[in-house]
């Protein structure tokens, strides 16, 4: 569209629209305008007002759209109210798209602001709105109503399509203003006397002045002064609310496009593409400026302020401003250079560099020498520099880039003599740490435009291994990518490469590069041990085996995790294989640590009790009486047995055995709680009275070992138990023992405890 042609929007303006006289209007002082949250809102129970349902939220938003307001002209106009907003909050200037995405006209601009998506998604690419996709990409007022129908939403617009088409959803009240004076009066009445939660106001007549007189004219500056006063009236309506001090207000001001100095818009000149976001409210630093905020961020910022999370399924291009974070490339803004070989860009515009951010590098080993200096291999640039080196070639469609971005432009590079060969350059990222998860997501904004032979390829390398392909570009692609990649088990680092080749073809831009994974989780370790006997004591040392994910562990698991164990209160020990439990009662604890150093909460098998040593039993003779002594230092003595018939039969040993007048040979054996039996028998031989044989005491032998339970003995108590006690301690022996004691036999019990 020629800059001198009528704006197609004029055809669609309300029949009531008139250009307000541009006489100076007194500006409203805004110095006392403070947007700060305080106590809970007093809105509950407020009655409806003039067809607008009463809101119920503490959070309030007011977005004011100034149609056709060229940001760079503000400095030459009288605009105290906008100056006060800027002094108290954030200012962010940015650029729009241009054809072939969409012309710089109102239908595309306001639809982008309302939806948070660029025109290649919402498809409202001109003022006819033909073929739009606004039913999928809904205006933010409709999304607020969907999330909470109790939200009070108001739209007032001078240009009829604002309430009629752009905000075509379920806002509570949509009013065409007719002209800016009436729009202002209507909006400020509802703001002061009603209780809207979210309000959008569109003021149109700066655009009319731009068409009639051009953005360089005094008439245009006068129109800016008028609209500034109207902004002041709207602000005053907010601050005059009786509940204002108890509310949390966010006020934003923006524009849909700019104007040429002589009048008109729709093209791709810097002035036509100009737009801005001014934001004041909690969280915005007074007097701050940013280079990464776009008009698509307005809708998600309002949604977040109103407590509505942006659903990824909406596929918005915008991000709540508070969620925006600078990427590596943005760190280069302060080191950008002015033009070298390029001539179309103004000499004072600093906007490119071959310097790389920390950790990044550019491989130009395959690049021919020569060519345009600025684009010899991958470069870093800003929109205001790069898109103006040669307009009408699609560079203006790179709207998903923010602030400083990477660009490989074989078309511009080829405009100056160079050595034989094609543009061939690779942008190499830092190494991103991995956390052990099996997948990762490579994300970046990309605009790949073809105009001749060229290739674009993304690779990833894990731990310095050979790069593997992630994505190949062979067709025009303009979007924010999120590419899933499989991560080899045990990989600790990943590095990306963006390789571009071309022969006087077009370009590739990349921005906001990142590699992310789901949050690291601690490994899950499992311990395996054979079931304990009923006694709770193992008579053979059990083996503990640890595993993660069902796989047996070595020093380093396949997923890069490490495992360690602890015996009792001892030190944590790296696990390298099955652990044989030691003798005694020992608590076994274990845990694993992921490759990202996430430590699993310690687990325990509890106390493992091991006794592999049989009790020792000895026998002695005194006064023709055979006495057994058993010693047990582990699980505790289960019992002692005796045999007087050569081991044919065994009886529980409860008291010394007297030989009487005849000969007697007594064998003894012992068993502990763990089930260990003495490895032989102890025996004592007593000769018959009158015999010339000398009584002997035999040590434990190799025959007759067995098991049994000694009635009344204490089991499960580690220590030694010898039958050498005193009568007072033998109430448990029973009647037979008592009889023996009465006959003068002494049975002593000794208990020795070991640690």
C-alpha positions in Angstrom: 0.0 0.0 0.0 1.4 3.4 -0.9 2.0 5.7 1.9 -0.2 8.3 0.2 -3.2 5.9 -0.2 -6.1 6.2 2.3 -5.8 3.9 5.3 -8.2 1.0 4.7 -9.2 1.4 8.3 -11.0 4.7 7.4 -13.5 2.7 5.5 -14.4 0.7 8.6 -14.5 3.6 11.1 -17.8 4.3 12.8 -20.0 6.8 11.0 -19.9 8.8 14.2 -16.2 9.2 14.0 -15.0 12.8 13.7 -11.5 14.2 14.1 -11.5 16.0 17.4 -10.2 19.6 17.1 -6.5 19.7 17.9 -6.6 22.6 20.3 -4.5 22.2 23.3 -6.2 20.5 26.2 -5.0 21.1 29.7 -2.9 18.2 30.9 -3.9 16.5 34.1 -1.2 16.4 36.7 -0.1 12.8 37.4 2.7 13.3 39.9 0.6 11.8 42.7 -0.4 8.7 40.6 0.8 5.7 42.6 -0.1 2.2 41.6 0.6 0.1 44.6 -1.3 -2.8 46.2 -2.6 -2.3 49.7 -5.3 -4.1 51.8 -7.8 -6.5 50.2 -10.2 -4.8 47.8 -13.5 -3.6 49.0 -15.2 -4.7 45.8 -17.3 -7.6 47.1 -20.9 -6.7 47.1 -20.5 -3.6 44.9 -23.6 -3.3 42.7 -23.6 -3.5 38.9 -23.2 -0.2 37.2 -24.9 0.8 33.9 -24.9 -2.7 32.5 -21.4 -3.6 33.8 -21.3 -6.4 36.4 -19.4 -5.5 39.5 -15.9 -7.0 39.8 -14.7 -8.9 42.8 -10.9 -8.8 42.4 -8.2 -6.8 44.2 -6.2 -7.0 41.0 -7.3 -4.4 38.4 -5.9 -3.7 34.9 -6.3 -0.8 32.5 -4.8 -1.1 29.0 -5.0 2.1 26.9 -4.3 1.8 23.1 -3.2 4.9 21.2 -3.8 4.2 17.6 -1.0 5.3 15.3 1.1 6.8 18.1 4.7 6.9 16.8 7.0 6.4 19.8 9.9 8.4 18.5 7.8 11.6 18.2 6.8 11.6 21.9 9.9 13.7 22.8 8.7 16.6 20.7 5.2 16.6 22.1 3.6 17.8 25.3 2.8 14.6 27.1 3.2 15.0 30.9 0.8 12.1 31.8 2.7 9.5 29.8 5.9 11.0 31.1 4.6 10.4 34.6 3.7 6.8 33.8 7.1 6.2 32.3 8.9 7.8 35.3 6.9 5.5 37.6 7.3 2.3 35.6 8.7 0.6 32.5 9.2 1.8 29.0 10.0 -0.7 26.2 10.2 0.3 22.5 10.1 -2.4 19.9 9.3 -3.0 16.2 6.5 -4.7 14.4 6.4 -7.2 11.6 5.9 -6.1 8.0 4.8 -7.9 4.8 4.9 -10.7 4.0 3.7 -11.5 7.5 1.2 -8.6 7.6 1.2 -4.9 6.8 1.6 -2.4 9.6 -2.1 -1.7 9.9 -4.6 -1.6 12.8 -6.4 -4.8 12.2 -3.2 -6.8 12.5 -1.8 -4.6 15.3 -4.7 -4.6 17.7 -5.4 -8.3 17.1 -1.8 -9.0 18.1 -2.1 -6.9 21.3 -5.5 -8.5 22.2 -4.4 -12.1 21.6 -0.7 -12.3 22.5 0.0 -13.9 19.2 1.7 -12.7 16.0 -0.3 -12.3 12.7 0.9 -15.6 11.2 -1.2 -17.2 14.0 -4.2 -15.1 14.5 -4.5 -14.4 10.7 -6.1 -10.9 11.1 -3.6 -9.5 8.7 -5.5 -6.4 7.5 -8.4 -4.2 8.3 -10.9 -6.4 6.5 -10.3 -9.2 9.1 -11.1 -11.7 6.3 -9.9 -15.2 7.1 -8.9 -14.4 10.6 -8.3 -17.1 13.2 -9.5 -15.1 16.2 -11.8 -18.0 17.2 -8.7 -19.9 18.2 -6.6 -17.1 19.4 -9.0 -15.4 21.7 -8.7 -11.9 23.1 -7.5 -11.7 26.7 -10.8 -10.4 28.0 -12.5 -13.6 26.8 -9.8 -15.7 28.4 -10.3 -13.9 31.7 -14.1 -14.6 31.5 -13.5 -18.2 30.7 -11.1 -18.7 33.6 -13.5 -16.9 36.0 -16.9 -15.7 34.8 -17.2 -13.4 37.9 -14.4 -11.2 36.4 -15.8 -7.9 35.2 -14.5 -7.0 31.8 -15.0 -3.8 29.8 -14.0 -2.7 26.3 -14.5 0.8 25.0 -13.2 1.7 21.6 -13.4 4.6 19.2 -12.8 2.4 16.2 -15.8 0.1 15.7 -13.9 -3.1 15.1 -12.2 -2.9 18.5 -15.4 -3.9 20.5 -16.9 -5.5 17.4 -14.2 -7.8 16.0 -10.9 -7.7 17.9 -12.5 -8.2 21.3 -15.2 -10.4 19.7 -15.6 -12.8 22.6 -17.4 -12.8 25.9 -16.3 -9.5 27.6 -19.1 -8.3 29.8 -19.6 -4.9 28.1 -18.3 -3.8 24.7 -19.0 -0.2 23.8 -18.1 1.7 20.5 -17.1 5.2 21.6 -17.7 7.1 18.3 -14.9 9.6 18.9 -12.1 9.8 21.4 -13.8 12.4 23.6 -16.8 10.2 24.0 -14.7 7.1 24.5 -12.8 8.8 27.3 -15.9 10.0 29.0 -17.6 6.6 28.9 -14.5 4.8 30.1 -13.7 7.1 32.9 -17.3 7.0 34.1 -17.1 3.2 34.4 -13.7 3.4 36.0 -14.7 5.9 38.6 -18.2 4.7 39.4 -18.4 1.1 38.3 -16.1 -1.7 39.3 -14.4 -3.3 36.3 -11.6 -5.8 36.9 -10.1 -5.5 33.4 -10.6 -2.5 31.1 -9.4 -1.9 27.5 -9.7 1.6 26.0 -8.9 2.4 22.4 -8.3 6.1 21.3 -8.1 6.6 17.6 -7.5 10.2 16.7 -3.7 10.3 16.7 -3.9 7.9 13.8 -6.3 10.3 12.0 -3.8 13.2 12.5 -1.0 11.0 11.2 -3.0 10.2 8.0 -3.9 13.8 7.5 -0.7 15.6 8.4 2.1 13.1 8.9 4.0 12.2 12.1 6.5 15.1 11.5 3.8 17.7 11.7 2.8 20.1 14.5 -0.8 18.8 14.0 0.4 15.3 14.9 2.2 16.6 18.0 -1.0 18.5 19.0 -2.9 15.2 18.7 -0.4 13.5 20.9 -0.9 16.3 23.5 -4.7 15.8 23.4 -4.5 12.0 23.8 -2.0 12.5 26.7 -4.7 14.6 28.4 -7.3 11.9 27.8 -4.9 9.4 29.3 -4.6 11.7 32.3 -8.4 11.7 32.7 -8.5 7.9 32.7 -5.8 7.8 35.3 -7.6 10.3 37.4 -10.7 8.2 37.2 -8.7 5.2 38.6 -7.1 7.1 41.4 -10.4 8.8 42.4 -12.0 5.4 43.1 -13.0 5.1 46.8 -11.5 1.7 46.9 -8.3 2.7 45.0 -6.0 2.4 48.0 -7.1 -1.2 48.6 -6.6 -2.3 45.0 -3.6 -3.6 43.0 -3.6 -1.7 39.7 -1.6 -2.4 36.5 -1.8 0.3 33.8 -0.4 -0.3 30.4 -0.2 2.0 27.3 0.7 0.8 23.8 0.2 1.5 20.1 -0.7 -0.7 17.1 1.8 1.0 14.6 3.5 4.2 13.8 3.4 6.7 10.9 5.6 8.1 8.2 6.7 11.7 8.5 4.4 12.6 5.6 1.5 10.5 6.7 0.4 6.9 6.3 1.5 3.5 7.4 1.3 -0.1 6.3 4.8 -0.4 5.0 8.1 -1.5 6.5 10.0 1.7 7.3 11.3 2.1 10.9 8.7 4.7 11.8 5.8 2.6 10.5 7.1 -0.4 12.5 7.5 1.5 15.7 5.5 0.5 18.7 6.0 0.5 22.5 4.8 -0.8 25.9 4.6 1.4 28.9 3.7 -0.4 32.1 3.2 0.8 35.7 2.3 -1.3 38.7 3.8 -3.5 41.3 7.0 -5.1 40.1 7.9 -2.5 37.5 11.0 -0.5 38.4 10.4 3.2 38.2 12.1 4.8 35.2 13.3 1.5 33.8 13.7 0.6 30.1 13.9 -2.8 28.4 14.8 -4.0 24.9 13.1 -7.4 25.1 9.4 -6.6 25.6 7.0 -6.9 22.7 3.3 -6.0 22.2 2.5 -9.7 22.3 3.5 -9.6 26.0 0.6 -7.4 27.0 -2.1 -10.0 26.9 -0.2 -12.6 29.0 0.9 -9.9 31.4 -2.7 -8.9 32.0 -3.7 -12.5 32.5 -1.0 -13.1 35.0 -1.8 -10.0 36.9 -5.4 -11.2 37.1 -4.3 -14.6 38.4 -4.8 -16.6 35.2 -1.9 -18.8 34.1 -1.0 -18.9 30.5 -1.9 -22.4 29.1 0.8 -23.7 26.7 -2.0 -25.2 24.7 -2.9 -21.6 23.7 0.4 -21.4 21.7 0.8 -17.7 22.5 3.9 -15.8 21.4 3.9 -13.5 24.3 5.2 -14.0 27.8 4.3 -12.2 31.0 6.8 -9.4 31.3 7.8 -10.4 34.8 8.7 -13.9 33.4 11.0 -12.6 30.6 14.7 -13.3 31.2 17.7 -12.1 29.3 19.5 -14.8 27.2 23.2 -15.0 26.5 23.0 -13.0 23.3 21.5 -10.0 25.1 24.7 -9.6 27.1 26.3 -8.2 23.9 24.1 -5.1 23.6 26.7 -2.9 25.2 29.4 -4.1 22.8 27.6 -3.7 19.5 29.3 -1.8 16.7 28.2 0.7 14.1 28.1 -0.2 10.4 31.3 -1.3 8.6 30.4 -2.1 5.0 26.6 -1.6 5.2 25.3 1.7 4.0 21.6 1.6 4.4 21.7 1.8 8.2 22.3 5.1 9.8 25.9 5.7 10.8 25.0 6.2 14.4 23.1 2.9 14.9 25.2 0.4 16.8 23.7 -3.0 16.1 26.1 -5.8 15.2 29.1 -7.8 16.4 31.1 -10.9 15.8 32.1 -11.2 19.4 30.4 -14.1 21.2 28.9 -14.3 24.6 30.8 -16.2 27.3 30.9 -19.9 26.4 29.8 -19.5 22.8 32.0 -19.7 19.7 31.7 -19.4 15.9 33.4 -21.9 13.6 34.3 -20.0 10.4 36.9 -22.5 9.3 34.9 -23.2 6.1 34.1 -19.6 5.4 35.6 -18.0 2.3 37.5 -14.7 3.0 35.9 -11.4 2.0 32.2 -10.6 1.7 30.3 -7.9 3.7 32.1 -7.5 7.0 29.0 -7.5 9.2 27.8 -10.9 8.0 31.0 -12.8 7.5 29.8 -16.0 9.3 27.3 -16.0 12.1 26.8 -12.5 13.7 24.9 -11.0 16.5 22.6 -8.1 15.8 19.5 -6.1 16.7 16.3 -5.7 14.8 16.7 -2.0 14.3 20.1 -2.6 12.6 19.7 -5.9 10.7 16.2 -5.5 9.3 17.1 -2.1 7.7 20.2 -3.3 5.8 17.9 -4.2 2.9 14.1 -4.0 3.4 11.4 -6.0 1.6 13.3 -9.2 1.8 11.5 -10.7 4.8 13.8 -9.7 7.6 10.9 -7.9 9.2 9.2 -11.2 9.9 11.8 -12.1 12.6 9.4 -10.9 15.3 10.1 -13.8 17.7 13.6 -12.6 18.3 14.1 -10.4 21.3 16.8 -7.8 21.9 20.1 -9.2 20.5 19.9 -12.4 18.3 22.2 -14.5 16.2 21.9 -14.2 12.4 23.5 -15.9 9.4 22.8 -13.8 6.3 24.3 -15.3 3.1 22.4 -12.9 1.0 23.9 -9.7 2.5 27.3 -11.3 2.9 27.4 -12.0 -0.8 26.9 -8.4 -1.7 30.7 -7.8 -1.6 33.4 -9.7 -3.4 34.7 -12.7 -1.5 36.9 -15.8 -2.2 35.3 -18.7 -4.0 32.9 -20.8 -2.1 29.7 -20.6 -0.2 28.7 -19.1 3.1 29.5 -21.9 5.7 29.5 -21.1 9.4 28.6 -22.9 12.6 27.5 -21.3 15.8 28.5 -23.4 18.8 26.8 -23.2 22.2 28.4 -23.7 25.6 28.2 -27.1 27.2 24.9 -27.4 29.1 24.9 -29.6 32.2 22.6 -32.6 32.2 20.8 -34.0 35.3 20.5 -37.7 34.5 17.0 -37.5 33.0 16.7 -39.6 29.8 15.4 -36.8 27.6 16.1 -33.1 27.1 14.4 -30.2 25.2 16.3 -28.0 22.9 14.5 -24.7 22.5 15.1 -21.6 20.5 13.3 -18.9 18.3 14.0 -19.4 14.7 13.3 -17.6 11.4 14.6 -19.6 8.4 13.9 -18.0 5.1 15.0 -19.5 1.7 15.9 -17.7 -1.4 18.3 -20.0 -3.1 20.5 -23.0 -2.3 21.0 -23.1 1.4 20.9 -25.5 4.4 20.3 -25.1 8.1 21.1 -27.9 10.6 21.0 -28.2 14.4 23.2 -30.8 16.0 23.8 -31.9 19.6 26.9 -33.5 21.0 27.0 -35.4 24.3 30.2 -35.3 26.4 32.3 -34.3 23.3 31.1 -37.3 21.2 30.3 -37.0 17.5 27.4 -34.5 16.9 24.1 -36.0 16.0 21.3 -34.3 14.0 18.4 -32.7 16.0 16.7 -30.7 13.2 17.3 -29.9 9.5 15.7 -26.9 7.9 14.9 -27.0 4.2 11.7 -24.9 4.1 10.7 -21.5 5.5 10.2 -21.8 9.3 9.3 -19.0 11.7 8.4 -20.2 15.2 9.6 -21.0 18.6 11.1 -24.5 18.5 11.0 -27.1 21.3 12.8 -30.2 20.1 12.9 -33.4 22.2 16.2 -35.3 22.2 17.2 -38.6 23.8 20.1 -38.3 26.3 22.5 -41.2 26.4 22.7 -42.9 29.8 25.3 -41.3 32.0 25.9 -38.3 29.8 26.8 -35.2 31.8 27.0 -32.4 29.2 25.4 -31.4 25.9 26.6 -28.9 23.3 24.6 -27.5 20.4 25.7 -26.5 16.9 23.8 -24.4 14.3 25.4 -24.9 10.9 24.2 -22.7 8.0 25.3 -22.8 4.4 24.1 -20.6 1.5 25.0 -19.1 -1.8 23.5 -15.6 -2.2 20.4 -17.1 -0.7 18.5 -15.7 2.3 19.1 -16.0 6.1 18.6 -17.8 9.4 18.1 -16.2 12.7 18.3 -17.9 16.1 17.5 -16.5 19.5 16.7 -17.6 23.1 18.6 -20.8 22.8 18.3 -23.2 25.7 18.5 -26.8 26.7 16.3 -28.0 29.5 15.2 -31.2 31.3 12.6 -32.2 33.6 13.7 -31.5 37.2 16.3 -34.0 38.4 15.0 -36.6 40.8 16.8 -38.7 43.3 17.5 -42.3 42.3 15.4 -45.1 43.8 17.6 -47.7 45.4 16.4 -51.1 46.3 18.2 -53.5 48.7 18.0 -57.3 48.5 18.8 -59.7 51.3 17.7 -63.3 52.0 14.8 -63.6 54.5 15.9 -63.8 58.1 15.2 -67.0 60.0 12.4 -67.1 62.5 14.9 -66.4 65.3 15.9 -63.2 63.7 19.5 -64.3 63.6 21.5 -65.4 60.5 23.8 -68.4 61.2 25.5 -67.7 57.9 26.5 -64.1 57.0 23.9 -62.7 54.6 24.8 -60.7 51.5 23.1 -57.3 50.7 22.8 -56.4 47.0 21.8 -52.8 46.0 20.2 -51.8 42.7 18.6 -48.8 41.0 15.9 -49.2 38.4 16.1 -52.9 38.7 19.7 -53.1 37.6 22.5 -54.2 39.8 24.9 -51.4 40.7 28.6 -51.1 40.2 30.6 -48.1 41.4 28.8 -45.9 38.8 25.4 -46.8 37.6 24.5 -46.6 33.9 22.5 -43.5 34.6 25.5 -41.8 36.2 24.2 -42.2 39.8 26.4 -43.4 42.6 25.4 -45.4 45.6 26.8 -45.8 49.1 26.0 -47.7 52.3 26.5 -47.3 56.0 27.1 -49.9 58.7 25.8 -48.8 62.0 27.1 -45.3 62.8 30.1 -45.8 60.6 31.1 -43.7 57.6 29.2 -43.8 54.3 31.1 -46.2 52.0 30.9 -46.3 48.1 29.0 -49.3 47.0 31.0 -51.4 44.5 29.4 -54.8 44.8 27.4 -57.0 47.2 28.1 -56.4 50.9 28.6 -59.3 53.3 27.2 -58.4 56.6 29.6 -58.6 59.6 29.2 -60.6 62.8 26.9 -59.1 65.4 23.9 -56.7 65.3 24.5 -54.0 62.6 22.1 -51.5 61.1 22.4 -51.3 57.3 21.6 -48.0 55.6 21.9 -47.0 52.0 21.3 -44.2 49.5 22.1 -43.1 46.0 23.0 -39.7 44.4 22.0 -38.7 40.9 24.4 -37.4 38.2 22.9 -34.0 39.1 23.9 -34.4 42.7 20.3 -35.0 44.0 20.6 -37.2 47.0 18.1 -39.9 47.8 16.7 -39.9 51.4 18.6 -42.6 53.3 16.9 -45.9 53.5 17.5 -48.7 56.0 17.2 -52.5 56.2 17.1 -52.1 59.9 19.3 -54.1 62.2 20.8 -57.3 60.7 21.8 -59.8 63.3 24.5 -62.3 62.4 26.0 -65.1 64.5 28.0 -67.7 62.7 30.0 -69.0 65.7 28.8 -72.1 67.6 28.8 -71.9 71.4 31.8 -73.5 73.2 31.0 -76.3 75.7 33.4 -77.9 78.2 32.9 -80.6 80.9 34.6 -81.3 84.3 34.2 -83.7 87.2 34.1 -82.9 90.8 33.1 -85.3 93.7 31.9 -87.8 91.2 29.7 -85.2 89.6 29.8 -84.2 85.9 29.5 -80.5 85.3 29.0 -78.7 81.9 30.0 -75.1 81.1 28.8 -73.5 77.8 29.9 -70.1 76.6 28.1 -68.1 73.9 29.1 -64.6 72.7 26.6 -64.0 69.9 22.9 -64.7 69.6 22.6 -66.2 73.1 22.6 -69.8 74.4 19.5 -71.7 73.3 20.3 -74.8 75.3 22.8 -77.5 76.6 22.1 -81.3 76.3 23.7 -84.3 78.0 24.0 -88.0 77.1 25.0 -90.9 79.3 24.6 -93.6 76.7 27.3 -92.6 74.2 25.1 -90.2 72.3 22.3 -92.6 71.6 19.8 -90.3 73.4 20.1 -86.7 74.6 18.3 -84.9 77.4 18.2 -81.2 78.3 21.0 -80.5 80.7 19.5 -78.8 83.7 21.9 -79.7 86.5 25.2 -81.6 87.2 25.0 -85.4 86.9 26.2 -87.6 89.8 27.8 -90.9 89.0 26.7 -92.7 92.2 28.9 -95.8 92.9 29.2 -97.0 89.3 31.2 -95.7 86.4 29.7 -92.9 84.3 30.7 -91.2 81.1 28.7 -88.1 80.3 28.7 -86.2 77.0 27.6 -82.6 76.6 26.7 -80.4 73.6 25.3 -76.8 73.2 23.2 -74.8 70.7 22.7 -71.0 70.3 19.7 -69.0 69.3 21.0 -68.7 65.7 21.0 -72.4 65.4 24.7 -72.9 65.6 25.6 -76.2 67.4 28.9 -76.8 69.1 31.2 -78.5 66.6 31.7 -81.5 68.8 30.9 -82.8 72.3 32.6 -82.4 75.6 32.7 -85.5 77.8 33.8 -86.5 81.2 34.4 -90.1 82.5 33.9 -91.0 86.1 35.3 -94.4 87.3 33.4 -96.8 89.6 34.1 -96.6 93.3 37.1 -98.8 94.1 38.5 -98.5 90.6 42.1 -97.7 90.2 41.4 -95.5 87.2 41.9 -91.8 87.7 38.9 -89.7 86.8 39.4 -87.7 83.7 37.9 -84.6 82.1 37.6 -84.7 78.3 37.6 -81.6 76.1 35.0 -81.1 73.4 35.4 -83.9 70.8 34.3 -84.3 67.2 31.4 -86.5 67.7 27.9 -86.1 69.0 27.2 -82.4 68.0 23.5 -81.7 67.9 20.8 -79.2 68.8 18.3 -79.0 71.5 16.6 -76.6 73.9 17.6 -76.3 77.5 14.5 -75.9 79.6 14.4 -72.6 81.4 17.5 -71.2 79.8 17.6 -67.6 78.6 17.9 -67.3 74.8 18.5 -64.4 72.4 20.8 -62.6 74.8 24.4 -62.3 73.6 27.0 -63.2 76.2 28.2 -66.3 77.9 26.2 -68.5 80.1 27.9 -71.1 82.2 26.1 -73.4 84.6 28.1 -72.3 87.6 25.7 -70.1 89.6 24.3 -70.2 93.1 21.1 -71.9 94.5 19.3 -68.6 94.7 19.7 -68.2 91.0 18.4 -71.6 90.1 14.7 -71.4 90.8 14.1 -72.2 87.1 15.9 -75.6 87.3 12.8 -77.4 88.5 12.2 -80.3 91.0 15.1 -82.5 89.8 17.7 -79.8 90.3 16.3 -78.9 93.7 16.7 -82.5 94.8 20.3 -82.5 93.6 20.9 -79.3 95.5 19.4 -80.7 98.6 21.9 -83.5 98.3 24.7 -81.0 98.5 25.5 -80.6 94.8 26.4 -77.1 93.7 25.4 -75.8 90.2 26.9 -72.4 89.4 25.8 -70.1 86.7 28.0 -67.4 85.2 26.9 -64.9 82.6 29.4 -62.9 80.8 28.3 -60.2 78.4 30.4 -59.0 75.5 29.9 -55.8 73.6 
